[in-house]
Amino acid sequence: MAARALVVRELLLQEARRIGLNPEPITDGDGCRESDDEALVRALVAREIVTPEADEETCRRYFDRNRQMFRSSPLYAVRHILLAADPKDAAARGRARDLATSIVRELDRDASRFSDLAVAHSACPSRTVGGSLGQISRGETVPEFERALDAMTPGALAHEPVETRFGLHVVFLDQRIDGEALPYEAVKARIAHWLVERARLTAIRRYIALLAGRAEIVGIDLDPREGPMPQ
């Protein structure tokens, strides 16, 4: 991928020089100045790539076909007990897993002991409030924790410890409030931006394919549909 990116960058630079572009490098608000090569690539893309705006009809059609994508995040009321363990420390991970499993079995017998066991064992600051994380939404915890919450039944304890990059968690999901469908007006700007960016990347890839077709490239199989775009 790195080699493809270098080849693509060189194709664009050669074309910019061939047609005689000489743009002035831009300095951003933080005082960072783009390099001469970055300015050449930017100017070439601005000159050669025409991206149509996403009109109202297109945005509305995308919304109607993908309504499941446009919902507010669900809310979870969660308690947990964290047995911290570095993922690179297999021994510590094993001990944490054994203790977490033991706590799960104990809570299966008496769930009312959750707060006491959180105070006794949890490495999370939430131990001071019985392990409660309050209400959380997507993005506030790590993905592996969120996936476990999605698979759980509200009002129940996870039957097995939940493993994340932080360690092993004993988890109780008190409540889940599913997200609501968002109205078109709330998401149309996001849809328009995404459609324009998708069209722009497609146009750039087609332009690179055109340049690659004219060039002699040795030592690499260049597929402009793959790999990163040059910056």
C-alpha positions as CSV (number, residue, x, y, z in Angstrom):
1,M,0.0,0.0,0.0
2,A,2.8,2.4,0.8
3,A,4.5,1.6,-2.5
4,R,1.2,2.2,-4.4
5,A,0.7,5.5,-2.6
6,L,4.2,6.7,-3.6
7,V,3.5,5.7,-7.3
8,V,0.2,7.5,-7.3
9,R,1.8,10.6,-5.8
10,E,4.5,10.6,-8.4
11,L,1.9,10.2,-11.2
12,L,0.1,13.3,-9.9
13,L,3.2,15.3,-9.5
14,Q,4.5,14.5,-13.0
15,E,1.1,15.5,-14.4
16,A,1.0,18.8,-12.4
17,R,4.5,19.7,-13.7
18,R,3.6,18.6,-17.3
19,I,0.8,21.1,-17.5
20,G,2.8,23.8,-15.8
21,L,1.1,24.3,-12.5
22,N,2.9,26.6,-10.0
23,P,0.6,27.0,-7.0
24,E,1.5,29.0,-3.9
25,P,1.7,26.7,-0.8
26,I,-1.0,27.4,1.7
27,T,-0.4,28.1,5.4
28,D,-3.2,27.0,7.7
29,G,-4.5,28.7,10.8
30,D,-2.0,27.0,13.0
31,G,0.9,28.2,10.9
32,C,1.6,24.9,9.2
33,R,2.7,25.4,5.6
34,E,2.1,22.7,3.0
35,S,5.1,21.6,1.0
36,D,5.6,22.5,-2.7
37,D,4.6,18.9,-3.7
38,E,1.5,19.0,-1.5
39,A,0.5,22.3,-3.2
40,L,1.0,20.8,-6.6
41,V,-1.2,17.8,-5.9
42,R,-3.9,20.0,-4.3
43,A,-3.9,22.4,-7.3
44,L,-4.0,19.5,-9.8
45,V,-7.0,17.8,-8.1
46,A,-8.8,21.2,-7.8
47,R,-8.3,21.8,-11.5
48,E,-9.0,18.3,-12.9
49,I,-11.6,16.8,-10.5
50,V,-15.1,18.1,-10.8
51,T,-17.4,16.9,-8.0
52,P,-21.1,17.5,-8.3
53,E,-23.1,18.8,-5.4
54,A,-25.5,16.4,-3.8
55,D,-29.0,17.8,-4.5
56,E,-32.1,17.5,-2.3
57,E,-33.6,14.7,-4.4
58,T,-30.4,12.6,-4.1
59,C,-30.0,13.2,-0.4
60,R,-33.7,12.3,0.3
61,R,-33.4,9.1,-1.8
62,Y,-30.3,8.0,0.1
63,F,-32.1,8.7,3.4
64,D,-35.2,6.7,2.4
65,R,-33.1,3.7,1.3
66,N,-30.9,3.7,4.4
67,R,-33.2,4.8,7.3
68,Q,-31.6,2.2,9.6
69,M,-28.4,4.2,9.6
70,F,-30.0,7.3,10.9
71,R,-30.9,6.6,14.5
72,S,-29.9,8.3,17.8
73,S,-27.5,6.2,19.9
74,P,-29.0,3.8,22.4
75,L,-28.5,4.5,26.1
76,Y,-27.3,1.9,28.6
77,A,-27.5,1.9,32.3
78,V,-24.6,-0.3,33.4
79,R,-22.7,-1.5,36.4
80,H,-19.3,-3.2,36.1
81,I,-16.4,-4.6,38.1
82,L,-13.1,-4.2,36.3
83,L,-10.3,-6.7,37.0
84,A,-7.5,-4.8,35.3
85,A,-4.8,-6.7,33.3
86,D,-2.5,-5.7,30.5
87,P,-3.3,-7.6,27.3
88,K,0.5,-8.3,26.9
89,D,0.7,-9.9,30.3
90,A,-0.8,-13.4,29.8
91,A,-0.3,-14.4,33.4
92,A,-2.1,-11.3,34.8
93,R,-4.8,-11.8,32.2
94,G,-5.3,-15.3,33.3
95,R,-5.6,-14.4,37.0
96,A,-8.0,-11.6,36.2
97,R,-10.2,-14.0,34.1
98,D,-10.2,-16.5,37.0
99,L,-11.3,-13.9,39.5
100,A,-13.9,-12.4,37.2
101,T,-15.4,-15.8,36.6
102,S,-15.5,-16.5,40.3
103,I,-17.3,-13.2,40.9
104,V,-19.8,-13.9,38.2
105,R,-20.6,-17.3,39.8
106,E,-21.0,-15.6,43.2
107,L,-23.4,-13.0,41.7
108,D,-25.4,-15.8,40.0
109,R,-26.2,-16.9,43.5
110,D,-26.8,-13.5,45.0
111,A,-26.9,-10.5,42.7
112,S,-27.5,-8.1,45.6
113,R,-23.8,-8.4,46.4
114,F,-22.7,-6.5,43.3
115,S,-21.9,-3.2,45.1
116,D,-19.9,-4.9,47.8
117,L,-17.9,-6.9,45.3
118,A,-17.3,-3.8,43.2
119,V,-15.9,-2.0,46.2
120,A,-13.7,-5.0,47.1
121,H,-12.3,-5.8,43.6
122,S,-12.9,-3.2,40.9
123,A,-10.0,-1.2,39.5
124,C,-12.4,1.4,38.1
125,P,-13.2,4.7,40.0
126,S,-16.9,3.6,39.7
127,R,-16.2,1.2,42.6
128,T,-17.1,4.1,44.9
129,V,-20.7,4.1,43.6
130,G,-21.1,0.3,43.5
131,G,-19.6,-0.1,40.0
132,S,-22.3,2.2,38.3
133,L,-21.3,3.9,35.1
134,G,-24.6,5.7,35.0
135,Q,-26.1,6.1,31.5
136,I,-23.6,5.7,28.7
137,S,-24.1,5.9,24.9
138,R,-22.1,4.6,21.9
139,G,-18.5,6.0,21.7
140,E,-18.2,6.5,25.5
141,T,-16.6,3.0,26.0
142,V,-14.5,0.7,23.9
143,P,-16.1,-1.2,21.0
144,E,-15.6,-4.6,22.6
145,F,-17.5,-3.4,25.7
146,E,-20.3,-2.0,23.5
147,R,-20.7,-5.2,21.6
148,A,-21.1,-7.1,24.8
149,L,-23.8,-4.7,26.0
150,D,-25.7,-5.1,22.7
151,A,-25.8,-8.9,23.2
152,M,-27.1,-8.7,26.8
153,T,-30.6,-8.8,28.2
154,P,-31.6,-5.7,30.2
155,G,-32.0,-6.5,33.9
156,A,-29.4,-9.3,33.8
157,L,-25.8,-10.2,34.6
158,A,-23.5,-11.2,31.8
159,H,-23.0,-14.9,32.1
160,E,-19.3,-14.7,31.3
161,P,-16.7,-12.0,32.0
162,V,-16.4,-9.4,29.2
163,E,-12.9,-9.0,27.9
164,T,-11.5,-5.7,26.7
165,R,-8.1,-4.0,26.3
166,F,-8.3,-2.9,30.0
167,G,-8.9,-6.3,31.5
168,L,-11.9,-8.5,32.4
169,H,-15.3,-7.0,33.3
170,V,-18.2,-8.4,35.3
171,V,-21.1,-6.6,33.8
172,F,-24.7,-6.0,34.8
173,L,-27.0,-4.2,32.3
174,D,-29.7,-2.5,34.3
175,Q,-31.5,-0.9,31.3
176,R,-31.2,-0.3,27.6
177,I,-33.1,2.5,25.9
178,D,-33.0,1.9,22.1
179,G,-32.2,4.8,19.8
180,E,-34.9,6.6,17.9
181,A,-35.2,7.2,14.2
182,L,-33.8,10.7,13.3
183,P,-35.8,13.0,11.0
184,Y,-34.4,13.8,7.6
185,E,-33.8,17.5,8.5
186,A,-31.5,16.4,11.3
187,V,-29.2,14.4,9.0
188,K,-29.4,15.9,5.5
189,A,-26.2,18.0,5.9
190,R,-24.3,14.8,7.0
191,I,-25.7,12.9,4.0
192,A,-24.9,15.6,1.5
193,H,-21.3,15.8,2.8
194,W,-20.8,12.1,2.7
195,L,-22.2,11.8,-0.9
196,V,-20.0,14.6,-2.1
197,E,-16.9,13.0,-0.5
198,R,-17.8,9.6,-2.0
199,A,-18.2,11.2,-5.5
200,R,-14.9,13.1,-5.1
201,L,-12.9,9.9,-4.1
202,T,-14.5,8.0,-7.0
203,A,-13.5,10.8,-9.4
204,I,-10.0,10.9,-8.1
205,R,-9.6,7.2,-8.5
206,R,-10.8,7.4,-12.1
207,Y,-8.4,10.2,-12.8
208,I,-5.5,8.2,-11.4
209,A,-6.5,5.2,-13.5
210,L,-6.4,7.5,-16.5
211,L,-2.9,8.7,-15.7
212,A,-1.7,5.2,-14.9
213,G,-2.9,4.1,-18.3
214,R,-0.7,6.6,-20.0
215,A,2.4,5.9,-17.9
216,E,5.0,3.2,-17.9
217,I,5.1,1.7,-14.4
218,V,7.7,-1.0,-13.6
219,G,7.9,-3.1,-10.5
220,I,4.5,-2.7,-9.0
221,D,1.0,-3.7,-9.9
222,L,-0.9,-0.4,-9.5
223,D,-4.6,-0.6,-8.7
224,P,-5.8,2.9,-8.0
225,R,-9.0,1.5,-6.4
226,E,-6.8,0.3,-3.5
227,G,-4.6,1.9,-0.9
228,P,-4.5,5.4,0.5
229,M,-5.0,8.6,-1.6
230,P,-2.0,10.9,-1.6
231,Q,-2.2,13.8,0.7
